[in-house]
Amino acid sequence: MSQYKTDQLQLHKWGLDDDLDMYEWNENFRVIESLVGPCKMVRSGKDANGVFTTVEYRNRVDDKLVVKVVLSGGTSPQYTTRTFTVYEADGTTVKTTVARPITYDADGDWTGA
């Protein structure tokens, strides 16, 4: 759960010791979509195991980049890092980047990031 909120939009903002909560992440996207319009998802970097290593969320109206999520580190399909990059309205200027570790259970199943 996030401990902080952004100043302007009151989006969830995670500290280094916070667990990334997907409910909060999705809530942030609902706020962003209400401002920029609905986003489309563009997947790329499909690896040998069928895992897309890059997912971009783009504004449906002007195709500008809103958020990019990249998997890295480790060995497919068990990547060790998920990096979220949020862009300014121009679609090129980086607003913030957060890298989070990905964890797996004893069976190798994804448990969180």
Backbone as a ProteinNet text record, in pm:
[ID]
protein_1_A
[PRIMARY]
MSQYKTDQLQLHKWGLDDDLDMYEWNENFRVIESLVGPCKMVRSGKDANGVFTTVEYRNRVDDKLVVKVVLSGGTSPQYTTRTFTVYEADGTTVKTTVARPITYDADGDWTGA
[TERTIARY]
85	0	89.1	40	116.8	101	209	206.5	181.7	197.1	195.3	97.1	66.9	-16.5	55.7	34.2	92.8	17.7	85.2	26.7	-94.2	-83	-188	-307.5	-282.5	-392.5	-428.2	-349.7	-371.2	-363.9	-271.6	-247.9	-167.8	-182.5	-102.7	43.7	128.8	272.8	341.5	425.5	485.3	624.3	655.3	789.7	870.1	999.1	1085.2	1046.9	989.1	952.6	806.8	731.1	589.9	574.3	475.3	438.8	350.2	375.8	294	161.8	53.4	-79.7	-146.7	-184.7	-242.8	-375.9	-452.1	-576.3	-544.9	-442	-403	-349.8	-270.1	-216.6	-332	-431.3	-547.2	-628.9	-637.9	-708.4	-638.1	-505.2	-429.4	-463.4	-470.3	-501.9	-642.4	-737.9	-872.8	-870.2	-790.6	-778.5	-712.2	-602.4	-530.9	-620.2	-691.7	-780.3	-891.1	-937.8	-1042.7	-990.9	-858.4	-798.2	-749.4	-690.8	-631.8	-716.1	-820.2	-900	-852.9	-928.3	-892.9	-759.3	-686.9	-556.9	-568.8	-479.1	-467.9	-337.6	-336	-217.6	-144.8	-12.5	70.3	179.5	180.3	278.6	389.8	513.5	625.6	733	837.3	947.6	909.8	831.2	788.7	909.9	934.2	1050.5	1017.1	1115.8	1099.8	992.4	956.5	852.4	715.9	705.7	577.4	544.8	643.2	622.3	658	564.2	592.5	670.2	789.8	875.4	849.7	777.7	744.8	595.7	529.6	389.3	378.8	324.9	303.7	154.7	120.6	-16.9	-13.5	-89.8	-87.4	-226.6	-229.3	-354.2	-418.6	-543.9	-613.8	-634.8	-639.5	-667.4	-543.8	-430.9	-312	-193.7	-212.9	-111.6	12	2.7	116.8	131	255.9	288	246.4	176.2	132.9	216.9	226.6	303.2	369.2	492.5	561.7	605	580.6	620.7	717.1	835.9	938.8	983.5	987	1041	1188.6	1271	1414.3	1475.8	1603.5	1676.3	1627.5	1704.4	1665.1	1666.1	1593.8	1583.7	1437	1396.8	1257.8	1216.1	1099.3	994.2	997.9	1103.3	1110.5	1199.8	1145	1216.8	1220.4	1319.9	1337.3	1298.3	1278.4	1246.8	1137.5	1045.2	942.1	956.3	983.8	1006.3	888.5	830	717.6	770	745.8	783.2	656.4	632.5	515.7	563.9	491.8	532.6	444.5	503.3	428.7	330.4	245.9	142.8	199.4	327.4	385.3	419.2	415.5	439.2	585.4	677.1	820.6	898.9	856.9	927.1	888.7	989.3	964.2	926.4	812.8	766.2	823.6	816.7	871.5	897.8	993.7	1025.7	1039.3	976.2	983.2	1017.8	1125.1	1163.4	1129.1	1058	1015.1	1062.1	1108.3	1146.9	1023.1	1040	933.6	969.8	873.4	899.7	821.1	877.2	817.8	812.9	715.3	707.1	796.6	793.5	878.4	850.1	727.8	690.9	728.9	783.9	819.6	706.6	595.2	481	499.3	461	470.6	384.3	441.8	365.9	347.8	421.6	404.4	520.6	496.4	602.6	582.6
-118.4	0	124.1	224.9	349.1	431.2	497.8	584.8	729.9	760.7	900.7	921.2	1048	1088.9	1201.1	1208	1317.9	1446	1559.5	1687.9	1726.7	1718.5	1771.9	1679.3	1552.4	1461.9	1367.3	1370.6	1280.1	1133.3	1105.6	968.4	897.6	766.5	688.8	702.2	716.5	730.5	640.5	549.8	448.6	488.5	464.7	482.1	355.4	360.6	246.6	121.2	136.2	20.4	-21.4	50.4	18.5	-96.6	-182.1	-284.1	-219.1	-252.8	-200.2	-275	-203.3	-260.2	-238.4	-347.8	-335.1	-260.5	-270.7	-194.2	-44.2	-1.8	139.9	180.4	91.7	120.3	140.6	50	63.2	187.8	222.6	345.1	467.1	467.4	576.3	586.3	471.2	473.5	528	498.1	552.7	705	760.8	906.6	962.6	899.4	946	939.2	828	814.9	918.8	957.1	1058.7	1193.7	1214.7	1340.8	1337.6	1226.7	1220.4	1138.9	1077.4	990.4	846.9	756.8	615.9	584.9	493.1	452.7	319.5	299.7	168.8	106.3	-26.2	-99.1	-151.4	-128.1	-177	-263.7	-392.4	-485.4	-508.7	-527.7	-556.7	-633.6	-672.7	-743.6	-883.1	-953.8	-1088.6	-1181.4	-1245.9	-1333.1	-1476.5	-1565.3	-1704.4	-1779.3	-1730.4	-1793.6	-1727.9	-1635.5	-1569.8	-1456.6	-1408.9	-1298.9	-1168	-1073.4	-941.2	-862.3	-818.9	-751.9	-602	-546.7	-404.4	-386.6	-307.5	-273.3	-121.9	-61.4	83.1	112.5	214.6	265	400.2	410.8	530.8	592.5	724.3	797.6	758.3	717.5	675.6	791.7	913.1	1027.7	1069.7	1089.4	1142.4	1045.1	923.3	817.7	854.7	955.5	992.3	891.4	864.3	769.1	825.4	744.8	783	709.8	577.2	493.9	380.2	347.5	231.1	141.8	11.9	-86.6	-183.5	-202.6	-288.2	-392.9	-519	-628.1	-643.9	-666.6	-682.8	-767.8	-801.5	-880.9	-1024.1	-1110.8	-1250.3	-1320.8	-1431.1	-1511.3	-1536.7	-1520.3	-1543.4	-1685.5	-1706.3	-1607.7	-1542.5	-1564.2	-1508	-1384.2	-1275.7	-1148.8	-1098.8	-1019.4	-977.5	-832.9	-753.3	-611.2	-568.5	-487.7	-426.1	-275.7	-205.8	-61.8	11	103.3	184.9	324.7	373.2	509.4	584.5	696.7	780.8	905.2	942.3	1053.1	1175.7	1291.4	1417.4	1415.4	1515.5	1522.6	1521.8	1563.1	1565	1425.3	1324.3	1187	1148.8	1241.2	1210.6	1243.3	1345.6	1385.7	1293.6	1236.9	1145.6	1225.6	1188.6	1252.6	1181.6	1048.7	970	827.5	764.6	624.2	551.8	436	354.5	212.3	158.3	19.6	-62.1	-170.2	-254.9	-397.7	-464.6	-605.4	-692.4	-798.1	-896.6	-1017.3	-1067.7	-1181.8	-1304.1	-1420.3	-1548	-1639.4	-1730.3	-1827	-1948.1	-2048.1	-2166.6	-2243.8	-2231.3	-2299.9	-2218.2	-2098.3	-2013.2	-1928.2	-1921.3	-1839.3	-1696.3	-1601.3	-1459.2	-1427.8	-1358.1	-1323.3	-1174	-1094.4	-950.3	-872.3	-743.6	-651.3	-518.8
0	0	0	-68.5	-76	51.2	87.5	205	166.6	40.1	-3.5	-116.9	-144	-257.9	-331.1	-463.2	-538.9	-504.8	-521.4	-482.2	-566.2	-697.6	-783.9	-800.5	-835.4	-867.2	-753.6	-646.4	-533.5	-576.9	-671.2	-712.4	-603.6	-598.5	-503.6	-542.3	-441.6	-462.7	-361.7	-412.4	-328.2	-284.8	-158.1	-106.7	-133.8	-109.7	-139.1	-61.8	55.8	137.7	121.3	38	17.1	-81.6	-58.3	-156.3	-261.5	-386.9	-495.8	-497.1	-476.7	-471.5	-607.5	-674.6	-808.2	-805.7	-696.8	-685.9	-692.4	-618.4	-619.5	-756.6	-817.9	-951.6	-1050.5	-1047.5	-1137	-1106.5	-979.6	-940.7	-1000.2	-996.6	-1059.3	-1207.8	-1276.5	-1418.9	-1445.6	-1358.2	-1375.3	-1370.4	-1278.4	-1268.4	-1393.7	-1436.4	-1555.4	-1678.5	-1696.2	-1811.5	-1811.3	-1693.4	-1687.7	-1736.8	-1730	-1773.9	-1917.9	-1959.9	-2093.8	-2190.7	-2143.5	-2228.2	-2213.3	-2270.4	-2255.9	-2323.7	-2263.1	-2315.2	-2387.8	-2481.8	-2545.9	-2500.5	-2496.4	-2453.8	-2577.4	-2582.1	-2691.6	-2630.6	-2665.3	-2610.8	-2713.7	-2664.3	-2753.7	-2676.9	-2749.1	-2686	-2638.8	-2719.5	-2680.2	-2679	-2565.6	-2553.4	-2595.7	-2585.6	-2629.6	-2552.4	-2433.5	-2351.7	-2369.1	-2464.1	-2490.6	-2395.4	-2319.6	-2225.6	-2295.8	-2295.3	-2349.6	-2244.5	-2278	-2180.5	-2171.4	-2268.3	-2265.6	-2293.8	-2210.1	-2231.4	-2221.7	-2327.5	-2328.9	-2322.4	-2246.9	-2242.5	-2311.2	-2421.8	-2504.3	-2510.8	-2520.6	-2535	-2667.5	-2663.7	-2785.9	-2883.7	-2835.4	-2921.5	-3000.1	-2932.7	-3000.5	-3001.9	-2949.6	-2947.1	-2864.4	-2780.1	-2695.7	-2582.1	-2548.6	-2443.3	-2307.7	-2228.7	-2094.7	-1990.5	-2004.1	-1911.5	-1990.1	-1951.6	-2007.6	-1891.9	-1907.1	-1806.8	-1874.3	-1814.3	-1872.9	-1771	-1815.3	-1734.7	-1768.3	-1665	-1688.6	-1578.4	-1596.8	-1498.7	-1494.3	-1434.6	-1423	-1557.5	-1563.5	-1683.9	-1711.9	-1836	-1873.7	-1837.3	-1783.1	-1761.2	-1623.7	-1546.8	-1411.7	-1409.8	-1460.2	-1455.5	-1311.5	-1277.9	-1138.9	-1111.7	-1217.5	-1198.8	-1295	-1244.6	-1328.3	-1309.9	-1419.8	-1414.8	-1478.2	-1401.9	-1447.2	-1477.3	-1597.5	-1634.6	-1672.7	-1607	-1633.5	-1707.1	-1812.2	-1897.3	-1878.7	-1906.7	-1906.7	-2023.3	-2033.3	-2136.7	-2278.3	-2294.9	-2429.7	-2480.8	-2392.3	-2432.8	-2447.8	-2422.2	-2434.2	-2307.1	-2234.7	-2112.8	-1997.7	-1933.2	-1821.8	-1698.1	-1639.5	-1516.6	-1394.8	-1396.4	-1286.5	-1333.3	-1269.4	-1296.8	-1164.4	-1155.9	-1034.3	-1075.4	-1019.8	-1043.8	-920	-938.9	-827.5	-848.9	-742.8	-757.2	-777.5	-853.9	-873.8	-788.7	-713.1	-625.9	-672.1	-641.6	-680.1	-558.7	-557.3	-448.1	-479.2	-392.7	-407.3	-535.7	-587.2	-712.3	-835.5	-813.8	-926.5	-978	-903.2	-943.4	-894.8	-978.1	-946.4	-825.3	-727.2	-606.6	-588.8	-662.6	-649.4	-704.4	-716.6	-762.5	-695.4
[MASK]
+++++++++++++++++++++++++++++++++++++++++++++++++++++++++++++++++++++++++++++++++++++++++++++++++++++++++++++++++

